[in-house]
Amino acid sequence: MNRAQLADFLRRSRARLAPSDVGLAVGSRRRTPGLRREEVAQLAGMSGDYYTRLEQARGPRPSRQILGSLARALRLTEDERDHLFHLAGEEPPRDARDAAGTGHVRPGLLLVLDRLDDVPAQVVSDAGDVLAQNAMAAALVGDAASRPPRERNIVRRFFLDPAARRLFPPGDRPEHARRHVAHLRAVLAARPEDARAAALVGELRCRSMEFATLWDQHEVAVRRADVKRFLHPVVGPLELECEVLLSAEQGQRLIVYTARPGSESYERLRLLRVVGLQDLAVRS
């Protein structure tokens, strides 16, 4: 691990980004060129102290998960991501499954995500790992970056976290459960060597009787465009169109939630934008 070069690369990558490049509001009192250290840490889902130590060349060797999160937060290209891994003494991801596992999202896809500031949108791996969100998505379904990496998987949270299930009307939950399982089975069938997906299935079969029962039914279906109903604790019920844009090369999906103009859900989505921006301001 080359701590000095890693620290220099992190500092320079941070300095070249403006807050608007990553969907953050520009404050009136910014003395730091580019992003602040705490902003990078927030985007990467890590502690500010840990990131500061990395930039000061005195931090411990970062894990592959941390490196992937940093590459995403700093909007690195694939070549820059590989350089980051090399500086940390790690082999870069070599295929789509490994890339998705480290949380790397192409800068172009992140640019699209950052520009979607009036609707919820997030990038999710085909196995359900939330890799990136905009402020609206965090306001709608919760801030994934605030959770440990293994708890950012939407399938895992749906079956193991009661709070995640409460986001949906009780009558809709059985159908959501069925679709989650059918999609995950399709993913594992396409990539039987995918250790991350296999481990997720193994854990859920052991810890959720509902998941195990649905898994044994052997339904297969890839999730695509849909209509979802949410029970938001602040703005109330929402009925949203769920558009799924596929990035098949890297096993990632950009999911965008919209409401029909003039509907109650549309007005509540506008209110959610205010809630999301206020929450972002508090956290920054």
C-alpha positions as CSV (number, residue, x, y, z in Angstrom):
1,M,0.0,0.0,0.0
2,N,1.4,3.4,-1.0
3,R,-0.1,5.6,1.7
4,A,1.5,8.9,0.4
5,Q,0.3,8.4,-3.2
6,L,-3.1,7.3,-2.1
7,A,-3.5,10.4,0.1
8,D,-2.4,12.6,-2.7
9,F,-4.8,11.0,-5.2
10,L,-7.7,11.3,-2.8
11,R,-6.9,15.0,-2.1
12,R,-6.6,15.9,-5.8
13,S,-9.8,13.9,-6.8
14,R,-11.7,15.7,-4.1
15,A,-10.5,19.1,-5.1
16,R,-11.6,18.8,-8.7
17,L,-15.3,18.2,-7.7
18,A,-17.8,20.9,-7.1
19,P,-20.8,20.3,-4.8
20,S,-23.1,20.6,-7.8
21,D,-21.2,17.7,-9.5
22,V,-22.4,15.3,-6.8
23,G,-25.9,16.7,-6.2
24,L,-25.0,18.8,-3.1
25,A,-26.2,22.3,-2.4
26,V,-23.5,25.0,-2.7
27,G,-23.1,26.8,0.7
28,S,-22.4,30.5,1.0
29,R,-19.2,30.1,3.1
30,R,-17.0,27.6,1.3
31,R,-13.2,28.2,1.6
32,T,-12.2,24.7,0.5
33,P,-11.7,24.1,-3.3
34,G,-13.9,21.2,-4.4
35,L,-15.6,19.0,-1.8
36,R,-15.0,19.0,1.9
37,R,-13.6,15.9,3.5
38,E,-16.8,15.3,5.4
39,E,-18.8,15.6,2.2
40,V,-16.7,12.8,0.6
41,A,-17.1,10.7,3.7
42,Q,-20.9,11.3,3.7
43,L,-21.1,10.3,0.0
44,A,-19.0,7.2,0.6
45,G,-20.9,6.1,3.8
46,M,-17.8,6.2,6.0
47,S,-16.7,8.1,9.0
48,G,-15.1,11.5,8.5
49,D,-12.3,10.6,10.8
50,Y,-11.4,7.5,8.8
51,Y,-11.4,9.5,5.6
52,T,-9.3,12.3,7.1
53,R,-6.7,9.7,8.2
54,L,-6.5,8.3,4.6
55,E,-5.9,11.8,3.2
56,Q,-3.2,12.3,5.8
57,A,-1.4,9.1,4.9
58,R,-1.9,7.6,8.3
59,G,-5.0,5.5,7.9
60,P,-5.3,1.7,7.9
61,R,-5.4,-0.2,4.6
62,P,-9.0,0.3,3.2
63,S,-11.1,-2.7,2.3
64,R,-12.3,-3.3,-1.2
65,Q,-15.8,-2.2,-0.1
66,I,-14.4,1.2,1.1
67,L,-12.4,1.6,-2.1
68,G,-15.4,1.0,-4.2
69,S,-17.4,3.5,-2.1
70,L,-14.7,6.1,-2.5
71,A,-14.5,5.6,-6.3
72,R,-18.3,6.1,-6.4
73,A,-18.2,9.2,-4.2
74,L,-15.3,10.8,-6.1
75,R,-16.9,10.0,-9.5
76,L,-13.8,8.2,-10.7
77,T,-13.6,6.6,-14.1
78,E,-12.9,2.9,-14.4
79,D,-9.2,3.7,-15.0
80,E,-9.1,6.0,-12.0
81,R,-10.9,3.4,-9.9
82,D,-8.3,0.8,-10.9
83,H,-5.5,3.3,-10.0
84,L,-7.1,3.8,-6.6
85,F,-7.2,0.0,-6.0
86,H,-3.5,-0.3,-7.0
87,L,-2.4,2.4,-4.7
88,A,-4.2,0.6,-1.8
89,G,-2.4,-2.6,-2.7
90,E,-5.6,-4.3,-4.1
91,E,-6.4,-5.9,-7.4
92,P,-9.1,-3.8,-9.2
93,P,-12.4,-5.4,-10.0
94,R,-12.1,-7.5,-13.2
95,D,-15.7,-8.2,-14.2
96,A,-19.2,-6.9,-13.8
97,R,-20.0,-8.9,-10.7
98,D,-16.9,-7.7,-8.8
99,A,-17.5,-4.1,-9.9
100,A,-21.1,-4.2,-8.6
101,G,-19.8,-5.7,-5.4
102,T,-17.4,-2.8,-4.7
103,G,-20.2,-0.3,-5.4
104,H,-18.6,1.3,-8.5
105,V,-21.0,3.1,-10.7
106,R,-20.0,4.6,-14.0
107,P,-19.5,8.4,-13.7
108,G,-22.0,8.9,-16.6
109,L,-24.7,7.1,-14.8
110,L,-24.0,9.1,-11.6
111,L,-24.2,12.3,-13.7
112,V,-27.7,11.3,-14.8
113,L,-28.6,10.5,-11.1
114,D,-27.3,13.9,-9.9
115,R,-29.4,15.7,-12.5
116,L,-32.6,14.0,-11.4
117,D,-33.2,16.4,-8.5
118,D,-37.0,16.5,-8.5
119,V,-37.8,12.8,-8.5
120,P,-36.5,9.9,-6.4
121,A,-33.8,7.9,-8.2
122,Q,-31.2,5.3,-7.2
123,V,-28.7,2.9,-8.7
124,V,-29.2,-0.7,-7.6
125,S,-27.2,-3.8,-8.4
126,D,-29.2,-6.7,-9.9
127,A,-28.9,-8.5,-6.6
128,G,-30.5,-5.5,-4.7
129,D,-27.5,-3.6,-3.3
130,V,-28.2,0.2,-3.3
131,L,-25.1,1.7,-4.8
132,A,-26.1,5.3,-5.1
133,Q,-29.1,7.5,-4.3
134,N,-30.1,11.1,-4.8
135,A,-31.6,13.1,-2.0
136,M,-35.1,12.4,-3.1
137,A,-34.6,8.6,-2.9
138,A,-33.1,8.9,0.5
139,A,-36.1,11.0,1.6
140,L,-38.5,8.4,0.1
141,V,-37.0,5.0,1.2
142,G,-34.2,6.0,3.7
143,D,-30.6,7.0,3.4
144,A,-28.7,3.8,2.3
145,A,-25.3,5.5,2.9
146,S,-26.1,5.8,6.6
147,R,-26.2,2.0,7.0
148,P,-23.4,-0.6,7.1
149,P,-22.7,-2.0,3.6
150,R,-24.4,-5.4,4.1
151,E,-27.6,-3.6,5.3
152,R,-28.0,-1.6,2.0
153,N,-29.6,-4.5,0.2
154,I,-33.3,-3.9,-0.5
155,V,-34.2,-7.6,-0.6
156,R,-32.4,-8.3,2.7
157,R,-34.0,-5.3,4.4
158,F,-37.5,-6.2,3.1
159,F,-37.4,-9.6,4.7
160,L,-35.4,-8.8,7.8
161,D,-36.2,-5.2,8.7
162,P,-39.8,-4.5,9.8
163,A,-39.2,-0.7,9.2
164,A,-38.6,-1.4,5.5
165,R,-41.8,-3.3,5.1
166,R,-43.8,-0.5,6.7
167,L,-43.0,1.7,3.7
168,F,-45.6,-0.4,1.7
169,P,-49.3,-0.9,2.3
170,P,-50.0,-4.3,4.1
171,G,-51.9,-5.6,1.1
172,D,-49.0,-5.0,-1.3
173,R,-46.3,-6.7,0.8
174,P,-47.0,-10.3,-0.3
175,E,-46.6,-9.3,-3.9
176,H,-43.4,-7.4,-3.2
177,A,-42.0,-10.4,-1.4
178,R,-42.9,-12.7,-4.3
179,R,-41.3,-10.4,-6.9
180,H,-38.1,-9.9,-4.8
181,V,-37.6,-13.7,-4.5
182,A,-38.4,-14.4,-8.2
183,H,-36.0,-11.7,-9.3
184,L,-33.2,-12.9,-7.0
185,R,-33.7,-16.5,-8.3
186,A,-33.3,-15.3,-11.9
187,V,-30.1,-13.5,-10.9
188,L,-28.6,-16.5,-9.2
189,A,-29.6,-18.8,-12.1
190,A,-27.8,-16.5,-14.5
191,R,-24.7,-16.3,-12.3
192,P,-24.5,-19.5,-10.2
193,E,-20.9,-18.6,-9.3
194,D,-21.8,-15.3,-7.8
195,A,-20.8,-15.8,-4.1
196,R,-22.5,-12.6,-2.9
197,A,-25.9,-13.4,-4.3
198,A,-25.6,-17.0,-3.1
199,A,-24.7,-15.8,0.4
200,L,-27.7,-13.5,0.4
201,V,-30.0,-16.3,-0.6
202,G,-28.5,-18.6,2.1
203,E,-28.9,-16.0,4.8
204,L,-32.5,-15.2,3.9
205,R,-33.5,-18.9,3.7
206,C,-32.2,-19.4,7.2
207,R,-33.6,-16.2,8.8
208,S,-36.9,-15.7,7.0
209,M,-39.5,-18.5,6.7
210,E,-41.4,-16.3,4.3
211,F,-38.4,-16.1,2.0
212,A,-37.7,-19.8,2.3
213,T,-41.3,-20.7,1.4
214,L,-41.3,-18.4,-1.7
215,W,-37.8,-19.7,-2.7
216,D,-39.1,-23.3,-2.8
217,Q,-41.9,-22.3,-5.2
218,H,-39.2,-21.6,-7.8
219,E,-40.8,-18.6,-9.5
220,V,-38.5,-16.7,-11.8
221,A,-39.1,-13.1,-13.0
222,V,-36.8,-10.2,-13.7
223,R,-38.1,-6.9,-12.2
224,R,-38.9,-4.2,-14.7
225,A,-41.2,-1.2,-14.9
226,D,-43.9,-1.2,-12.2
227,V,-46.3,0.9,-10.2
228,K,-45.5,1.0,-6.4
229,R,-47.5,2.4,-3.5
230,F,-45.6,3.8,-0.5
231,L,-46.7,4.8,2.9
232,H,-44.3,7.7,3.7
233,P,-44.3,8.7,7.4
234,V,-44.2,12.5,6.6
235,V,-46.0,13.2,3.3
236,G,-48.5,10.3,3.4
237,P,-49.4,7.7,0.7
238,L,-47.8,7.9,-2.7
239,E,-48.5,5.9,-5.9
240,L,-45.4,6.1,-8.1
241,E,-44.4,4.9,-11.5
242,C,-41.2,2.9,-11.2
243,E,-39.1,3.0,-14.3
244,V,-36.1,0.7,-14.6
245,L,-33.2,1.6,-16.9
246,L,-30.8,-1.4,-17.3
247,S,-27.0,-1.3,-17.5
248,A,-26.6,-4.9,-18.4
249,E,-22.9,-4.7,-18.8
250,Q,-22.3,-4.1,-15.1
251,G,-25.5,-5.7,-13.7
252,Q,-26.8,-2.3,-12.4
253,R,-30.3,-0.6,-12.7
254,L,-31.2,3.0,-12.5
255,I,-34.6,3.1,-10.8
256,V,-36.6,6.4,-11.2
257,Y,-39.9,7.1,-9.4
258,T,-42.4,9.5,-10.9
259,A,-46.0,10.5,-10.3
260,R,-48.7,11.5,-12.8
261,P,-48.9,15.3,-13.0
262,G,-51.9,16.8,-11.3
263,S,-52.4,13.8,-9.0
264,E,-52.2,13.8,-5.2
265,S,-49.1,11.7,-5.4
266,Y,-47.5,14.4,-7.6
267,E,-48.2,17.1,-5.1
268,R,-46.9,14.9,-2.3
269,L,-43.8,14.2,-4.3
270,R,-43.2,17.9,-4.6
271,L,-43.5,18.2,-0.8
272,L,-41.1,15.3,-0.4
273,R,-38.5,17.3,-2.4
274,V,-38.7,20.1,0.2
275,V,-38.4,17.5,3.0
276,G,-35.4,15.9,1.3
277,L,-33.6,19.1,0.7
278,Q,-34.2,20.2,4.3
279,D,-32.8,16.9,5.6
280,L,-29.8,17.2,3.3
281,A,-29.1,20.7,4.7
282,V,-29.2,19.4,8.3
283,R,-26.9,16.5,7.5
284,S,-24.3,18.7,5.7
